[in-house]
Each structure stands twice: as structure tokens, then as C-alpha cells.
């Protein structure tokens, strides 16, 4: 089956749009703070963000998202919050000097987190996403920061390590790898190719990635997400899933040690419950944090 990367490329803005609307909630109620996200959008999306200053509008967006994808609103927010915290911790406590964001989309963390401003970072994504991201960042803050280097690439057909080296990436330097909301869009063979690339990371590196449950992709358990299954799986957008019981052993094959393998229920308890908001829990996506040990 030929993977349609064009469909995948059009999904990069959606999580950041939700993050942008989230900024219209009172600060005490936000799951994540991201002042840059609202500035990336123009046209109709910017209008929706502006409208969200009224509580009934932003609450309406949350309810619509929950109706179409139960637990989806919080899922986008908690995974970003989790990655932010792990990244900051690695920079401050583990002396990480390089960050590689694989499939960065419209994510803002390398541009807004103070901790990332003094280290080298690389964003890897499809050419159309890279081009749009650069324009959005320049429009939002006036220039594109020098500490972030962008690499346009087709994950399926091109060699990631070679592309990184061409942009100055040092293969011997401990690195924090981010692979957020990408694995489901590529075939199993491409997922293995990514892990083979990650197996070359130096000891002491860190990795965080999200994945969709394998039994959902195979249609064995839809987790109350019938509409999402029809749109994403039957619509030939999502292709791969992983079994949470096999994550530790799979990582070990490539020299990584599993630290955490969390579902949205655990993440909601950590990040949503303190806000007092009652948001759903999307069961079909999980997030992993791992360390390179061999």
C-alpha cells in the first residue's frame, strides 16, 4: 500500500490550533501555556482564536472536539506539556545540548522555551510543512531564530541521519529526540527505519514519542472512537500502531531503556485535574519516554 504523505502533512496545524485556543482560558485553567501558538495563524483560524476570548465560544470548540473525538482536546495538550517538562529537565539536569524534533509540524517549543534558546536544535519535517513553519515563525516574531535549523525531508524515502549531518548535527553529542504524533502516519517498515536511526544515538540521549494503540489500527478495539477510526484508519491516513506491552522489549532491541509509557488517563491526572476542568480521556494514544543506555 502506498502511504499518502500529503494527507499527513495537512494535520500538523490542528494540535497547535487547539493549543492557541487554550490560551484564551484563564491562566489558572490552562493545561499548557504557549503565548506563541496564537501568533502563528492567519485568516479564518486567527478569527476563531480571536472569537475564543468569549467563554461560550471556546467552550463550544471544546465540546465540538469532544463530540467528534472524545478526549481529544486534552490529548493534544497533555502530550505537549509532558514533552516540554521532560525536555526542560533533560537540558537542566542531564546536560543535553542538542534537540531533534522529528515531524515538528507547527509545534512551538523550540522557539518559546527559554531553556532551548542556548542549545542547537533541528526540526525535521515534510518540505511543505517546513516552508509554512518558517513563514509563520518569521511573521510571529520577526525573524527565524538561528539556534533552530530546519530540514525538509520525506521520512519514508530519505535518510534522516545524512540530512541532519549536512545541517551541522554532531552524531556524538547527547541528544533529546522528539517524535510526536508521527508514527501512526507511516508504515510499520518506516517505523522500524526510524528506530534504526535512533539506535545510532549516543548513550545518554533521551527520546519521547507518541503512538496509537495497535488494536485500534487493526480495528479490534475502537475505544469509543468510531468516527476517528472511519476518518483516520479507513481514510488511509493512519497506518501503524504499537502494543504497549511490547514497547519495553522493542526499545531494548535498539539500545533504549523505557522510563515511562503513559496513557491519557495518567496524563490527565497529572495536568488536567489540577485545573479543575473536566475533560475526557482518549485511550487510544500513549506517550513514551526513554533513555539510550547501549
N, C-alpha and C positions, 0 to 999 in steps of 0.2 A: 504493500500500500504506500502510495506517495504521500508524504506529510506536507500539508499546506501551511507553510510558514507565514504566508500572508495573513491568514486568519489570526494566527498567534500574535503577529506584530500589532494588530489593532486592539489588543486587550491591555496594553501597557498603561494607558491613561486612567483606566477605571479605578484601580485602587487609590491612586493619588487624588482623584476627584473626590472620593469618599473621605480621604484624609483632609482635603481642603474644606469640605462642608463641615466636617467635625470641628474645625477651628471656630465655627460660629456658635458652638455650645459654650456656656460659661466655663472658664478655665478649670474650675473645680470638678466639672463633669466630663472633661475630655479624657479619652483613653490615651491620646497621644498629642503632643504639642508640636506643630510644624507650621511656622509662620510663612515659610517659603512656598508651600504647596499651592495656596490660593493664587499666587502671583504667576504661576506657570500657564494659566489658562486664558484663552481669549474667546470672543464670540458668545455662543449660547451657553457653554459651560461656565464662563465667567459670570453670566447673567444668573444662572442657577445658584452659584455660590453667593452672589450678592443677595438674592432673594432669601437665602437661608439665614439672614440676620433675624428674621421673624421665626419665633419658636415653632409655630404651627407648620411652617414650610419645611424647616429642617427635620422636624419630627415626621412629617409626611414622607420625606425622602427615606428616612429610616424604615418606616412601616412598609413602603413600597419594596424596598430591598429585601426586607424580611419575608414579604409575601412571595417574591419571586425566588429567593434563595435563603431559606430560614437559617438564621445565624450568620449570614454573610456579612452584615455590617461590621460586627465585632471581629470577624475573622481577619479582615483586611487590616484592622487597626492593631490588634494584639500581636500579630506576627511581626509587624514593623516595630512596635515598641520593644518586643523581645530582642530582635536583631540589634536595634540601637543599643540596648543595655549590654548585650554580650560584646559588641564591638567596642564600646567605650571602656568596658572592663579590661578587654584584651590590650588595648592601647595603653591604658594607665598602669596596669599591673603586670602584664606579660611582655612588655616592650615590643609590641608589634609595630612594625614600621611600614608595612605595605598592606593595601586593601585591594582586592579584586572583586568587583561586583559583576557577576555573570548573569546577563539578562536584566540589566538595570532598569529598563523602562523609564518611567518618569519619576523614579524614586529620588528623593532629595537629600538623603542622609549625608552624603559626602560633601554637600555644599552648605549644610546648616549646622552640623555638629561641630562645635569648636575643637573637639579632640582630633578631628580628621584634617584640620587645616594645615598642620605642620608635617604631615606624612604623605608619601606618594600613594596615589590611588589610580586605579584603572577601571573604566566602565566598558563592558563588552556587551554588544547587542547587535541586532539586525541593522543594516545601513539606514533604513528609513527612520528607525527609532532614534539612532544616534544623531541624525541630521535634525530631527524635530526637537530632540532634547537640547542640543546646543543652542538652537534659536530661542527656545523657551527660557533657558537659564540666562542667556545674554539679555533678553528682554526684561527678565525679572530683576536682575542685579546689576545690569550694565556691562558686564564682561564675563567671559568664561574663565574660571579660576585655573591658574597654571598647575596646581597640585593634582588636578584630575585630568587624566589622559583618556580619550575615547577611542575605542577600537570597533569599527564596523566589521561584522563577521557573520557568516552563516554557520551556526553551531553544528549543523549536520554534515556539511561538506568541507569545512576549512579547519586547519589545525590551530587550536587556541594558543598553545604554548609558543609557537613560532610568531604568531601575531603579537603576543604580549612582549616577547623579546625585542621585536622590531620597535616597540614603543618604550624601550628602556627598562622593562621589568627584569629584576635580578632574581634568578631562579634559586639562589642560595639564601635569600632573605625570608625569614619567617613571615608568613602572610595570613591575613584574615580573609577567607573566601566566603562570599555571599552568593547563594543560588536560590533566589526567592521566586516562587511561582513560575518555574520554568519546566521542571521535569515532566509534568503532565502533557506538555505540548509537543514532546518529541518521542520518537520510537524507543523501545527498550534497548535497541542496539546503540542509539545515541546517548542514552542514559549511562550505559556501560562505558562508552567512549569518554564521557565526562569524568566518571570515576577513575578511569585510567589516567586521564590528565591530572586529576587531583592526587593520584598515587605518587606523583613526582614531586609533590610539595615537600619542603624541608621539615624535619622533625621540629615540633613546637608550633607549627601552624595551626590555625583553627578554621572550622568550617560550620556554617549554618545553612540549612536548606529546608525547603518545604516540599511536601509530596502529597499526592492524593492516594487514598486507600485503594489497593489493588482490586478488592472485591467490588468496589463501586465501578471502576473502569470495566470490569468484566460483567457487570450487571447482576451480580449475585446479591448485593445489598445496596439499596438506593438511599438509605439513611434519611428518608423523607424528602429527598431532593429529586423528585421525578422530573420536574421541569428542567433542572440543571443537567440531568442525565440526557434528556432528549436534545437539549441545545448543545452541550459540550461534547458528549461521547458519540451520540448518534449523529451529531452535526459535524463529526470528523475534525474537532478542534483539540480535544484531549485524547491522548493515545496510551499513556503509561501510568501505572500505579505501582506502589510498593506495599509489601506486607510488613506491618510494624513489628511482628515477631521475628522477622529476618533481618531487620536493619543492623543490629549489632554485628552479626556474623558477616554480612555483606561489607560493612565498613572495614572490618578486620582484614578482609581479603586485600584491601587497598592500603593498609597501614594506618587506619584511623581507629580511634577508640571512642565509642559512644559515651557522651556525657549526659545528654537529655534527649528524650523523644516524646514530645508533648502534644496533646490534643487541645482543641479549643476550650474544652471544659476546664482544664488546668490553667490555661492562659486567661480565661475569663475570670477565674477566681483571683488570679494574681493582679490583673489590670482593670477589669470592668467593675467587679464588686466594690472596690474602694470608692468608685464614683457615685454609687447609689443608683445607677441606671440598670434597668432590667432588660438586657439584650439576650438574644438567643445564642445557642451554641451550635456551630456547624461541625458535625462529627467527621466529615469525610476528608478533612485536611489536617495534617500534622506537621510539626517543625522539629528539626534535629539540630543538635549542637554537638560537635565532635572535635577531638584533638588528634593531630598527627603524631604518632608515637614510634613509627618504624618505617 
